[in-house]
Structure formats: structure tokens, C-alpha cells
Amino acid sequence: MTITLALSLILGIVILLLLSSINQVNKLQQQVNLLDKEQHTQNSEIAVLMRNHLKHQEMLLQHIEILKYLVEQDPALNSGKMYFSGPMGEA
């Protein structure tokens, strides 16, 4: 009878520990799910930032090309240009 009581007590303790560990696993699973959602959000934001960066770089190159064209077309800016005509002195 004492063996049955001792085994029942041990079984009760094991069941409580098992339930506690299941609870902890569920909490960890919730944290992993939250981290996964956060990572997905960050990845989406990074993708948007990279796309915007590429658009800005393309726009900047277009503006540079436009400025080069306007400088070439403006006679006031072109009048001061010195074209290379050979050696001018010592280096």
C-alpha cells in the first residue's frame, strides 16, 4: 500500500512537471511566432527601402545628365571653357 501511495505521489509530481513544461513550450512557441512576424515586417521594410534607394539613384543620374546637357547648351557657361591645345607648362 505504501508503494502504491509513493508511486501515485511520484506520478502526480511527474504530471505537474509535464504540464508545466507543456505550458513553457507554448509560451516559447508564441514568442517564436511573434519574432517571425517581426522579421517578416522588417524584411518588407528593407525591400521597400532598397527599391526607393534604387529609384533615387536613377533619378539622381537623370538629373546629372540633364544638368550636363543644360551646361553644354548654355552659351554663357560654354564661353569660359578652355580646350586643351597641347602642353602648357611644367607639371
C-alpha atoms as one frame of an Amber mdcrd trajectory, in Angstrom:
protein
   0.000   0.000   0.000   2.832   2.396   0.750   4.446   1.565  -2.599   1.202
   2.418  -4.397   0.923   5.678  -2.483   4.556   6.571  -3.232   4.146   5.736
  -6.938   0.920   7.774  -7.079   2.700  10.729  -5.494   5.613  10.428  -7.941
   3.153  10.118 -10.840   1.336  13.254  -9.667   4.613  15.185  -9.493   5.617
  13.980 -12.969   2.219  15.026 -14.357   2.580  18.507 -12.827   6.089  18.870
 -14.257   4.860  17.690 -17.652   2.009  20.202 -17.651   4.414  22.939 -16.609
   6.828  22.079 -19.418   3.958  21.998 -21.956   2.962  25.468 -20.782   6.543
  26.713 -21.207   6.750  25.222 -24.704   3.520  27.019 -25.660   4.916  30.326
 -24.377   8.110  29.791 -26.369   6.099  28.961 -29.482   4.167  32.230 -29.119
   7.424  34.159 -28.827   8.801  32.450 -31.929   5.631  33.356 -33.838   5.928
  36.988 -32.748   9.580  37.066 -33.793   8.660  35.573 -37.159   6.043  38.276
 -37.740   8.504  40.983 -36.729  11.177  39.576 -39.060   8.678  39.500 -41.917
   7.782  43.145 -41.256  11.443  44.149 -41.177  12.173  42.266 -44.398   9.280
  44.049 -46.108  10.515  47.426 -44.889  14.049  46.677 -46.078  12.741  45.704
 -49.514  10.821  48.993 -49.751  13.905  50.960 -48.673  16.066  49.217 -51.262
  13.539  49.916 -54.036  13.314  53.573 -53.023  17.106  53.818 -52.920  17.365
  52.468 -56.462  14.695  54.912 -57.663  16.540  57.810 -56.050  19.836  56.730
 -57.593  18.225  56.539 -61.048  16.603  59.942 -60.552  19.929  61.409 -59.447
  21.663  60.073 -62.568  18.891  61.526 -64.733  19.297  64.920 -63.059  23.049
  64.798 -63.630  22.511  64.051 -67.311  20.009  66.912 -67.577  22.438  69.313
 -65.882  25.252  68.246 -68.210  23.003  68.864 -71.206  21.924  72.282 -69.909
  25.526  73.316 -69.237  26.515  72.273 -72.757  23.604  74.255 -74.259  24.183
  77.467 -72.276  26.475  79.830 -74.229  27.369  81.832 -71.108  28.750  78.716
 -69.420  30.495  77.474 -72.549  32.336  80.748 -73.233  34.793  80.228 -70.397
  35.813  76.735 -71.448  39.464  76.225 -72.231  40.063  73.434 -74.650  43.308
  71.543 -74.379  45.693  72.718 -77.079  48.889  70.998 -76.117  51.463  71.259
 -73.352  51.069  74.400 -71.281  53.950  74.165 -68.882  55.767  72.004 -66.458
  53.889  69.630 -64.235
